[in-house]
Amino acid sequence: MRTNICLLALVMAMFVTGCEVQDENPDWDPQTDYPSWTYDKPYYYRPSEDLPVAEVVGEGIPVYYTNSQQFFVKHSSGYQVPGVPRLAIWYSTSAGENWDRAGYFGVEQTHFLFHAETDGSYWARFVGPGQGVAAASPGTPHRIYVVDTTRPAIDISLEPPATEKDKKGNEIPHIYPVGDMVEVRWCVRDANLVTDSVRMATTVGTFPENAVWTRFPLSLPATGAMKVSVPPEAAGRQGRGGGRMRFRIEATDKAGNVNFAFSEILHVDGPPLQVTRPIIRPVSPWELVAQPGEKPGWPQPGALIRGGTSRMLKWLPDGVEKYKNVILQFSANNGRSWRTVAENLQSGDPIRWAVPQINSKLCRLRVLAVKSDKHRLMLAKTQAFTVHTAPPDTILGPEEIPPESQGK
């Protein structure tokens, strides 16, 4: 009897164990395992600023360039409205021959983070409410995103080269005399190159310390050559081949990738530069200040002028000769109030005026033609500049204690 009871209990235990359901994937997380377009996230990211439209092609199709394989695609109407089907993003890397779905905008989502697998042109098309249907196959894109993570390729060479071989076949530096003509050749390759971004610069001195580059004023073609004369500054103060010179070519593409290519170091021979010291003399507080430029004496934007000095204005705007009474006024509070500093201005005659002894970063000058007390015509006004007045001479530091007072 006891044996039968034990056998029955064993059979019941096996029956219960066989009917129990086992979880084959206890770590399954739908929000992680499913694609992002299958659910609405609790929050979304948006960029600090949208990609700018670089160009427009076809019938008003905007083209964007980015140097990142992850970029934000803005919703076609601002954001995903609740209660309507989700707007989908489809893309093509084959100029519309084949299309793939990138995902959906979630509720109230403004920007979709697109993941590009490789560099290239991505045609983007929105599919959903109010987006219409492609009129022909292949469908035209609503936008085009060009992913370019590669910097422009730049080659640079010199003629004559910076190195040469001696009688034994060893490479030695080629010595360039001052005034020698060096032909710089370059070639820039990039499918999205900005046409006017190719620039040349040169520097002289000791490398890599104190390398100050001077850019040539004009942009260069993608491929070309230029002859440059070795300047006396390249010889430095050492002479006898101790000078150094170098060239640089830079270029930028539409995605914002920048690249630089440097030539080999040129060894320059020539007489050392003569170092001269400038003549320094004391200046009286009311001495006139030298004011070069196209408008001598007219303060430039952001200029610093010392208060208490005297300045000479040798420029007046066109048309001053038409008026009998022309005055010069100064403002220390960005034009809220004015004071007259010179009167009876005549075209061709220099005007001397005193800078007020104040401290202000919002100073302005203006030229007025006064026809009457109520009728004044402003002929010219400067942008804001700074006036700083040095404090009077004072003894700085702790006060000296007389001997009789020490120890008290």
Secondary structure, 3 states (H helix, E strand, C coil): CHHHHHHHHHHHHHHHHHHCCCCCCCCCCHHHHCCHHHCCCCCCCCCCCCCCCCEEECCCEEEEEECCCEEEEECCCCCCCCCCCCCEEEEECCCCCCCEEEEECCCCCCEEEEECCCCEEEEEEEECCCCCCCCCCCCCCCEEEEECCCCCEEEEEEECCCEEECCCCCEEECEEECCCEEEEEEEEECCCECCCCCEEEEEECCCCCCCCCEECCCCCCCEEEEEEECCHHHHCCCCCCCEEEEEEEEEEECCCCEEEEECCCEEEECCCCCCCCCCCCCCCCCCECCCCCCCCCCCCCCCEEECCCEEEECCCCCCHHHCCCEEEEEECCCCCCCEEEECCCCCCCCEEEECCCCCEEEEEEEEEEECCCCCEEEEEECCCEEEECCCCCCCCCCCCCCHHHCCC
